[in-house]
């Protein structure tokens, strides 16, 4: 047995006989057990003390002695990201790349199978790859992020890292509208941010009624996203937030990662969401949802909360294309021209033309 086998942590990758599945395999040695115990103790100590410098030093030592220990790269990268660092993600990306290079070098080039994300031995690899994707997104390298995200889902179709919740927006950024629609329609049932992106897609394709319905659903579940997209410095409202998906921190994180960039890339949608969020009908509808959240914050007995939740369910059921169609109608200018209420540029052009015609008629 070689010195490497007895003294170093050696990771392997094995492929099933039919080539459909792959698995990272950790060594069954006392050295591995000792290393993982040391790693767990180190990370636990960091959680208690917050000593970033000594923790980073110890992780680098682990990597030097055991270069196959992929989780050390992932956690070093984590320490190089906010809130632990203000490095703009470049150092984190370097650690993620190094760890990924180590793990990926073990995967045969002709392997096209799946890697089970449920397996504990595969999780460090997926942490590394997810981190690499997130760094690319934070650095706005969306072109390079797209194939990595698709590769990630090919490896783990069950998507235990939640990559598909971001991929819909990336498809939309690349104007891959069909792919974006399929993912956004699926993920919007869980994630309210996806309703905003689906609304933008519908508006881009000229489906104004469907776009409004999607946005109204997004407003009901997390209004902070709309507040950020329409220029407001968002702060928490003093009412009940039923899930983390509806709070301000989640909204700000999404906006900083993808939301602002997506809507700036498709700026024609910003006037639409501004109108949809602040028009009188929207204000009335949003007031009803605010009333629900206020009631949930003060209702502490089961029966009262059940009734409030039933009221919320009834309100949500009223958000559909049929009701949205009653909102979508052109408005008439002073001279009788019809314009969309959200199209500020068109309204300005029409007003300018009407003034010119008025001057000509007065000659």
VOTI-239471 format. One record per residue (C-alpha): x, z negated, y; residue number from 1. Coordinates in steps of 0.02 Angstrom, whole numbers. Last residue first. Layout:
BEGIN
r c1: X&c3: Z&c2: Y&pos: NUM
...
END
This chain:
BEGIN
r c1: -2624&c3: 1862&c2: 3982&pos: 363
r c1: -2727&c3: 1720&c2: 3906&pos: 362
r c1: -2744&c3: 1807&c2: 3737&pos: 361
r c1: -2555&c3: 1822&c2: 3723&pos: 360
r c1: -2533&c3: 1637&c2: 3762&pos: 359
r c1: -2660&c3: 1591&c2: 3628&pos: 358
r c1: -2577&c3: 1706&c2: 3502&pos: 357
r c1: -2410&c3: 1621&c2: 3534&pos: 356
r c1: -2489&c3: 1448&c2: 3516&pos: 355
r c1: -2572&c3: 1501&c2: 3353&pos: 354
r c1: -2407&c3: 1566&c2: 3284&pos: 353
r c1: -2321&c3: 1402&c2: 3323&pos: 352
r c1: -2463&c3: 1304&c2: 3244&pos: 351
r c1: -2455&c3: 1414&c2: 3089&pos: 350
r c1: -2266&c3: 1394&c2: 3072&pos: 349
r c1: -2280&c3: 1204&c2: 3094&pos: 348
r c1: -2416&c3: 1192&c2: 2962&pos: 347
r c1: -2313&c3: 1298&c2: 2844&pos: 346
r c1: -2163&c3: 1187&c2: 2870&pos: 345
r c1: -2265&c3: 1029&c2: 2845&pos: 344
r c1: -2338&c3: 1087&c2: 2679&pos: 343
r c1: -2419&c3: 926&c2: 2619&pos: 342
r c1: -2596&c3: 960&c2: 2685&pos: 341
r c1: -2595&c3: 1138&c2: 2617&pos: 340
r c1: -2645&c3: 1262&c2: 2753&pos: 339
r c1: -2806&c3: 1353&c2: 2802&pos: 338
r c1: -2817&c3: 1438&c2: 2971&pos: 337
r c1: -2970&c3: 1393&c2: 3076&pos: 336
r c1: -2894&c3: 1401&c2: 3249&pos: 335
r c1: -2868&c3: 1213&c2: 3264&pos: 334
r c1: -2799&c3: 1204&c2: 3087&pos: 333
r c1: -2906&c3: 1187&c2: 2932&pos: 332
r c1: -2852&c3: 1084&c2: 2783&pos: 331
r c1: -2825&c3: 1148&c2: 2607&pos: 330
r c1: -2893&c3: 1054&c2: 2459&pos: 329
r c1: -2813&c3: 954&c2: 2321&pos: 328
r c1: -2889&c3: 780&c2: 2320&pos: 327
r c1: -3046&c3: 830&c2: 2223&pos: 326
r c1: -2936&c3: 914&c2: 2093&pos: 325
r c1: -2848&c3: 748&c2: 2062&pos: 324
r c1: -3012&c3: 674&c2: 1999&pos: 323
r c1: -3031&c3: 809&c2: 1867&pos: 322
r c1: -2847&c3: 811&c2: 1827&pos: 321
r c1: -2848&c3: 629&c2: 1775&pos: 320
r c1: -2821&c3: 456&c2: 1845&pos: 319
r c1: -2988&c3: 372&c2: 1813&pos: 318
r c1: -2928&c3: 303&c2: 1646&pos: 317
r c1: -2795&c3: 203&c2: 1739&pos: 316
r c1: -2928&c3: 113&c2: 1840&pos: 315
r c1: -3026&c3: 68&c2: 1682&pos: 314
r c1: -2868&c3: 0&c2: 1599&pos: 313
r c1: -2833&c3: -104&c2: 1754&pos: 312
r c1: -3009&c3: -177&c2: 1748&pos: 311
r c1: -2984&c3: -218&c2: 1564&pos: 310
r c1: -2821&c3: -303&c2: 1610&pos: 309
r c1: -2913&c3: -409&c2: 1738&pos: 308
r c1: -3044&c3: -456&c2: 1609&pos: 307
r c1: -2914&c3: -507&c2: 1481&pos: 306
r c1: -2821&c3: -607&c2: 1613&pos: 305
r c1: -2978&c3: -706&c2: 1655&pos: 304
r c1: -3016&c3: -738&c2: 1471&pos: 303
r c1: -2840&c3: -795&c2: 1428&pos: 302
r c1: -2816&c3: -922&c2: 1567&pos: 301
r c1: -2674&c3: -904&c2: 1692&pos: 300
r c1: -2739&c3: -785&c2: 1823&pos: 299
r c1: -2635&c3: -800&c2: 1981&pos: 298
r c1: -2506&c3: -664&c2: 1957&pos: 297
r c1: -2628&c3: -556&c2: 1859&pos: 296
r c1: -2744&c3: -556&c2: 2010&pos: 295
r c1: -2606&c3: -495&c2: 2125&pos: 294
r c1: -2565&c3: -358&c2: 2001&pos: 293
r c1: -2746&c3: -301&c2: 1995&pos: 292
r c1: -2762&c3: -305&c2: 2185&pos: 291
r c1: -2606&c3: -199&c2: 2198&pos: 290
r c1: -2686&c3: -76&c2: 2077&pos: 289
r c1: -2840&c3: -65&c2: 2188&pos: 288
r c1: -2732&c3: -46&c2: 2344&pos: 287
r c1: -2644&c3: 98&c2: 2258&pos: 286
r c1: -2809&c3: 189&c2: 2241&pos: 285
r c1: -2857&c3: 163&c2: 2423&pos: 284
r c1: -2683&c3: 213&c2: 2485&pos: 283
r c1: -2690&c3: 367&c2: 2373&pos: 282
r c1: -2856&c3: 420&c2: 2444&pos: 281
r c1: -2792&c3: 396&c2: 2622&pos: 280
r c1: -2635&c3: 502&c2: 2599&pos: 279
r c1: -2473&c3: 404&c2: 2587&pos: 278
r c1: -2410&c3: 432&c2: 2409&pos: 277
r c1: -2475&c3: 609&c2: 2381&pos: 276
r c1: -2419&c3: 667&c2: 2554&pos: 275
r c1: -2242&c3: 602&c2: 2532&pos: 274
r c1: -2241&c3: 666&c2: 2353&pos: 273
r c1: -2283&c3: 841&c2: 2414&pos: 272
r c1: -2160&c3: 838&c2: 2558&pos: 271
r c1: -2024&c3: 789&c2: 2435&pos: 270
r c1: -2066&c3: 925&c2: 2308&pos: 269
r c1: -1988&c3: 1067&c2: 2407&pos: 268
r c1: -1824&c3: 971&c2: 2400&pos: 267
r c1: -1787&c3: 1021&c2: 2219&pos: 266
r c1: -1602&c3: 974&c2: 2210&pos: 265
r c1: -1638&c3: 829&c2: 2328&pos: 264
r c1: -1775&c3: 772&c2: 2207&pos: 263
r c1: -1655&c3: 772&c2: 2060&pos: 262
r c1: -1513&c3: 690&c2: 2157&pos: 261
r c1: -1621&c3: 546&c2: 2218&pos: 260
r c1: -1693&c3: 514&c2: 2045&pos: 259
r c1: -1537&c3: 527&c2: 1936&pos: 258
r c1: -1424&c3: 374&c2: 1934&pos: 257
r c1: -1463&c3: 299&c2: 2103&pos: 256
r c1: -1651&c3: 326&c2: 2085&pos: 255
r c1: -1652&c3: 259&c2: 1907&pos: 254
r c1: -1558&c3: 101&c2: 1955&pos: 253
r c1: -1668&c3: 75&c2: 2107&pos: 252
r c1: -1826&c3: 88&c2: 2002&pos: 251
r c1: -1762&c3: -30&c2: 1868&pos: 250
r c1: -1713&c3: -156&c2: 2001&pos: 249
r c1: -1881&c3: -141&c2: 2090&pos: 248
r c1: -1991&c3: -187&c2: 1943&pos: 247
r c1: -2117&c3: -82&c2: 1848&pos: 246
r c1: -2015&c3: -40&c2: 1694&pos: 245
r c1: -1973&c3: -225&c2: 1679&pos: 244
r c1: -2155&c3: -254&c2: 1633&pos: 243
r c1: -2310&c3: -340&c2: 1708&pos: 242
r c1: -2240&c3: -357&c2: 1884&pos: 241
r c1: -2355&c3: -483&c2: 1970&pos: 240
r c1: -2361&c3: -476&c2: 2158&pos: 239
r c1: -2245&c3: -516&c2: 2303&pos: 238
r c1: -2172&c3: -343&c2: 2326&pos: 237
r c1: -1989&c3: -318&c2: 2287&pos: 236
r c1: -1885&c3: -221&c2: 2415&pos: 235
r c1: -1864&c3: -33&c2: 2435&pos: 234
r c1: -1777&c3: 42&c2: 2585&pos: 233
r c1: -1907&c3: 176&c2: 2620&pos: 232
r c1: -1864&c3: 360&c2: 2629&pos: 231
r c1: -2002&c3: 446&c2: 2532&pos: 230
r c1: -1902&c3: 449&c2: 2370&pos: 229
r c1: -1870&c3: 262&c2: 2381&pos: 228
r c1: -2053&c3: 218&c2: 2408&pos: 227
r c1: -2103&c3: 337&c2: 2269&pos: 226
r c1: -1985&c3: 250&c2: 2149&pos: 225
r c1: -2049&c3: 80&c2: 2206&pos: 224
r c1: -2228&c3: 125&c2: 2157&pos: 223
r c1: -2195&c3: 90&c2: 1972&pos: 222
r c1: -2338&c3: 102&c2: 1848&pos: 221
r c1: -2481&c3: 153&c2: 1961&pos: 220
r c1: -2371&c3: 266&c2: 2068&pos: 219
r c1: -2309&c3: 356&c2: 1912&pos: 218
r c1: -2486&c3: 388&c2: 1853&pos: 217
r c1: -2528&c3: 455&c2: 2026&pos: 216
r c1: -2374&c3: 565&c2: 2017&pos: 215
r c1: -2428&c3: 643&c2: 1852&pos: 214
r c1: -2604&c3: 676&c2: 1916&pos: 213
r c1: -2536&c3: 754&c2: 2075&pos: 212
r c1: -2425&c3: 873&c2: 1979&pos: 211
r c1: -2571&c3: 921&c2: 1866&pos: 210
r c1: -2674&c3: 968&c2: 2019&pos: 209
r c1: -2530&c3: 1060&c2: 2103&pos: 208
r c1: -2482&c3: 1168&c2: 1954&pos: 207
r c1: -2367&c3: 1286&c2: 2051&pos: 206
r c1: -2222&c3: 1283&c2: 1927&pos: 205
r c1: -2115&c3: 1177&c2: 2043&pos: 204
r c1: -2264&c3: 1060&c2: 2066&pos: 203
r c1: -2281&c3: 1037&c2: 1878&pos: 202
r c1: -2094&c3: 1003&c2: 1864&pos: 201
r c1: -2099&c3: 876&c2: 2005&pos: 200
r c1: -2246&c3: 788&c2: 1923&pos: 199
r c1: -2152&c3: 783&c2: 1759&pos: 198
r c1: -2005&c3: 704&c2: 1849&pos: 197
r c1: -2117&c3: 573&c2: 1928&pos: 196
r c1: -2209&c3: 539&c2: 1764&pos: 195
r c1: -2039&c3: 517&c2: 1680&pos: 194
r c1: -2002&c3: 367&c2: 1789&pos: 193
r c1: -2149&c3: 276&c2: 1709&pos: 192
r c1: -2059&c3: 263&c2: 1540&pos: 191
r c1: -2161&c3: 235&c2: 1383&pos: 190
r c1: -2293&c3: 373&c2: 1374&pos: 189
r c1: -2184&c3: 472&c2: 1495&pos: 188
r c1: -2057&c3: 495&c2: 1355&pos: 187
r c1: -2154&c3: 626&c2: 1258&pos: 186
r c1: -2219&c3: 728&c2: 1405&pos: 185
r c1: -2045&c3: 718&c2: 1483&pos: 184
r c1: -1960&c3: 782&c2: 1325&pos: 183
r c1: -2070&c3: 934&c2: 1298&pos: 182
r c1: -2077&c3: 974&c2: 1484&pos: 181
r c1: -1888&c3: 968&c2: 1506&pos: 180
r c1: -1859&c3: 1088&c2: 1361&pos: 179
r c1: -1986&c3: 1208&c2: 1434&pos: 178
r c1: -1916&c3: 1192&c2: 1610&pos: 177
r c1: -1732&c3: 1220&c2: 1578&pos: 176
r c1: -1705&c3: 1226&c2: 1766&pos: 175
r c1: -1532&c3: 1143&c2: 1746&pos: 174
r c1: -1589&c3: 991&c2: 1846&pos: 173
r c1: -1749&c3: 992&c2: 1741&pos: 172
r c1: -1647&c3: 985&c2: 1580&pos: 171
r c1: -1552&c3: 838&c2: 1653&pos: 170
r c1: -1715&c3: 751&c2: 1699&pos: 169
r c1: -1780&c3: 769&c2: 1521&pos: 168
r c1: -1613&c3: 708&c2: 1452&pos: 167
r c1: -1627&c3: 536&c2: 1532&pos: 166
r c1: -1763&c3: 460&c2: 1421&pos: 165
r c1: -1695&c3: 564&c2: 1277&pos: 164
r c1: -1533&c3: 461&c2: 1281&pos: 163
r c1: -1625&c3: 302&c2: 1231&pos: 162
r c1: -1478&c3: 224&c2: 1138&pos: 161
r c1: -1571&c3: 210&c2: 972&pos: 160
r c1: -1608&c3: 396&c2: 976&pos: 159
r c1: -1700&c3: 423&c2: 810&pos: 158
r c1: -1619&c3: 596&c2: 809&pos: 157
r c1: -1446&c3: 515&c2: 793&pos: 156
r c1: -1309&c3: 647&c2: 773&pos: 155
r c1: -1414&c3: 787&c2: 847&pos: 154
r c1: -1470&c3: 668&c2: 984&pos: 153
r c1: -1290&c3: 633&c2: 1034&pos: 152
r c1: -1244&c3: 818&c2: 1030&pos: 151
r c1: -1386&c3: 857&c2: 1150&pos: 150
r c1: -1327&c3: 718&c2: 1266&pos: 149
r c1: -1147&c3: 779&c2: 1259&pos: 148
r c1: -1203&c3: 958&c2: 1292&pos: 147
r c1: -1296&c3: 902&c2: 1451&pos: 146
r c1: -1167&c3: 780&c2: 1522&pos: 145
r c1: -1038&c3: 916&c2: 1561&pos: 144
r c1: -1158&c3: 1008&c2: 1676&pos: 143
r c1: -1223&c3: 845&c2: 1749&pos: 142
r c1: -1055&c3: 787&c2: 1816&pos: 141
r c1: -1140&c3: 679&c2: 1948&pos: 140
r c1: -1008&c3: 541&c2: 1929&pos: 139
r c1: -1146&c3: 421&c2: 1877&pos: 138
r c1: -1209&c3: 549&c2: 1752&pos: 137
r c1: -1037&c3: 580&c2: 1677&pos: 136
r c1: -1009&c3: 393&c2: 1666&pos: 135
r c1: -1176&c3: 375&c2: 1576&pos: 134
r c1: -1128&c3: 508&c2: 1448&pos: 133
r c1: -960&c3: 428&c2: 1410&pos: 132
r c1: -1044&c3: 259&c2: 1394&pos: 131
r c1: -1168&c3: 332&c2: 1269&pos: 130
r c1: -1023&c3: 404&c2: 1169&pos: 129
r c1: -929&c3: 239&c2: 1163&pos: 128
r c1: -1083&c3: 138&c2: 1120&pos: 127
r c1: -1124&c3: 268&c2: 986&pos: 126
r c1: -952&c3: 246&c2: 908&pos: 125
r c1: -966&c3: 56&c2: 916&pos: 124
r c1: -1136&c3: 69&c2: 829&pos: 123
r c1: -1079&c3: 166&c2: 676&pos: 122
r c1: -1014&c3: 16&c2: 578&pos: 121
r c1: -1174&c3: -80&c2: 614&pos: 120
r c1: -1280&c3: 58&c2: 536&pos: 119
r c1: -1444&c3: 86&c2: 626&pos: 118
r c1: -1373&c3: 233&c2: 724&pos: 117
r c1: -1360&c3: 336&c2: 566&pos: 116
r c1: -1243&c3: 483&c2: 592&pos: 115
r c1: -1321&c3: 653&c2: 560&pos: 114
r c1: -1245&c3: 812&c2: 491&pos: 113
r c1: -1150&c3: 957&c2: 567&pos: 112
r c1: -974&c3: 914&c2: 506&pos: 111
r c1: -860&c3: 1068&c2: 514&pos: 110
r c1: -732&c3: 985&c2: 629&pos: 109
r c1: -719&c3: 834&c2: 514&pos: 108
r c1: -752&c3: 669&c2: 605&pos: 107
r c1: -597&c3: 557&c2: 611&pos: 106
r c1: -534&c3: 633&c2: 774&pos: 105
r c1: -703&c3: 590&c2: 850&pos: 104
r c1: -668&c3: 403&c2: 834&pos: 103
r c1: -498&c3: 404&c2: 920&pos: 102
r c1: -549&c3: 532&c2: 1052&pos: 101
r c1: -706&c3: 431&c2: 1088&pos: 100
r c1: -604&c3: 275&c2: 1120&pos: 99
r c1: -488&c3: 367&c2: 1239&pos: 98
r c1: -634&c3: 452&c2: 1327&pos: 97
r c1: -725&c3: 286&c2: 1349&pos: 96
r c1: -569&c3: 207&c2: 1422&pos: 95
r c1: -546&c3: 352&c2: 1544&pos: 94
r c1: -730&c3: 350&c2: 1592&pos: 93
r c1: -718&c3: 165&c2: 1634&pos: 92
r c1: -570&c3: 202&c2: 1747&pos: 91
r c1: -666&c3: 338&c2: 1839&pos: 90
r c1: -828&c3: 238&c2: 1852&pos: 89
r c1: -827&c3: 220&c2: 2042&pos: 88
r c1: -695&c3: 82&c2: 2025&pos: 87
r c1: -799&c3: -54&c2: 2106&pos: 86
r c1: -778&c3: -171&c2: 1958&pos: 85
r c1: -870&c3: -308&c2: 1863&pos: 84
r c1: -1043&c3: -261&c2: 1930&pos: 83
r c1: -1008&c3: -119&c2: 1910&pos: 82
r c1: -896&c3: -32&c2: 1783&pos: 81
r c1: -715&c3: -64&c2: 1730&pos: 80
r c1: -765&c3: -214&c2: 1622&pos: 79
r c1: -880&c3: -100&c2: 1523&pos: 78
r c1: -736&c3: 19&c2: 1492&pos: 77
r c1: -637&c3: -123&c2: 1416&pos: 76
r c1: -791&c3: -162&c2: 1310&pos: 75
r c1: -803&c3: 15&c2: 1242&pos: 74
r c1: -615&c3: 28&c2: 1212&pos: 73
r c1: -616&c3: -136&c2: 1113&pos: 72
r c1: -764&c3: -73&c2: 1011&pos: 71
r c1: -660&c3: 72&c2: 945&pos: 70
r c1: -535&c3: -31&c2: 845&pos: 69
r c1: -435&c3: 119&c2: 783&pos: 68
r c1: -289&c3: 82&c2: 902&pos: 67
r c1: -258&c3: -87&c2: 819&pos: 66
r c1: -102&c3: -168&c2: 894&pos: 65
r c1: -109&c3: -77&c2: 1061&pos: 64
r c1: -298&c3: -82&c2: 1065&pos: 63
r c1: -301&c3: -269&c2: 1031&pos: 62
r c1: -173&c3: -298&c2: 1169&pos: 61
r c1: -281&c3: -197&c2: 1290&pos: 60
r c1: -427&c3: -308&c2: 1243&pos: 59
r c1: -326&c3: -466&c2: 1277&pos: 58
r c1: -272&c3: -404&c2: 1448&pos: 57
r c1: -449&c3: -355&c2: 1493&pos: 56
r c1: -512&c3: -528&c2: 1444&pos: 55
r c1: -373&c3: -612&c2: 1543&pos: 54
r c1: -415&c3: -511&c2: 1698&pos: 53
r c1: -605&c3: -522&c2: 1684&pos: 52
r c1: -620&c3: -710&c2: 1673&pos: 51
r c1: -810&c3: -725&c2: 1687&pos: 50
r c1: -799&c3: -898&c2: 1609&pos: 49
r c1: -948&c3: -910&c2: 1491&pos: 48
r c1: -976&c3: -726&c2: 1453&pos: 47
r c1: -789&c3: -699&c2: 1448&pos: 46
r c1: -774&c3: -834&c2: 1315&pos: 45
r c1: -907&c3: -747&c2: 1211&pos: 44
r c1: -813&c3: -584&c2: 1228&pos: 43
r c1: -651&c3: -665&c2: 1168&pos: 42
r c1: -734&c3: -761&c2: 1027&pos: 41
r c1: -818&c3: -603&c2: 963&pos: 40
r c1: -654&c3: -506&c2: 971&pos: 39
r c1: -555&c3: -641&c2: 881&pos: 38
r c1: -689&c3: -649&c2: 746&pos: 37
r c1: -684&c3: -459&c2: 733&pos: 36
r c1: -494&c3: -460&c2: 716&pos: 35
r c1: -494&c3: -597&c2: 584&pos: 34
r c1: -626&c3: -507&c2: 481&pos: 33
r c1: -530&c3: -343&c2: 495&pos: 32
r c1: -366&c3: -425&c2: 445&pos: 31
r c1: -449&c3: -508&c2: 295&pos: 30
r c1: -485&c3: -333&c2: 231&pos: 29
r c1: -635&c3: -224&c2: 193&pos: 28
r c1: -584&c3: -85&c2: 314&pos: 27
r c1: -722&c3: -15&c2: 424&pos: 26
r c1: -817&c3: 140&c2: 372&pos: 25
r c1: -893&c3: 263&c2: 495&pos: 24
r c1: -1033&c3: 358&c2: 412&pos: 23
r c1: -1085&c3: 539&c2: 398&pos: 22
r c1: -1243&c3: 621&c2: 336&pos: 21
r c1: -1300&c3: 796&c2: 286&pos: 20
r c1: -1138&c3: 853&c2: 205&pos: 19
r c1: -1214&c3: 866&c2: 30&pos: 18
r c1: -1088&c3: 743&c2: -43&pos: 17
r c1: -1106&c3: 623&c2: 101&pos: 16
r c1: -968&c3: 619&c2: 231&pos: 15
r c1: -846&c3: 475&c2: 258&pos: 14
r c1: -766&c3: 424&c2: 421&pos: 13
r c1: -625&c3: 297&c2: 419&pos: 12
r c1: -565&c3: 157&c2: 533&pos: 11
r c1: -399&c3: 72&c2: 499&pos: 10
r c1: -372&c3: -104&c2: 572&pos: 9
r c1: -185&c3: -131&c2: 554&pos: 8
r c1: -78&c3: -247&c2: 451&pos: 7
r c1: -104&c3: -211&c2: 266&pos: 6
r c1: -159&c3: -29&c2: 271&pos: 5
r c1: -36&c3: 16&c2: 410&pos: 4
r c1: 108&c3: -66&c2: 314&pos: 3
r c1: 71&c3: 50&c2: 170&pos: 2
r c1: 0&c3: 0&c2: 0&pos: 1
END
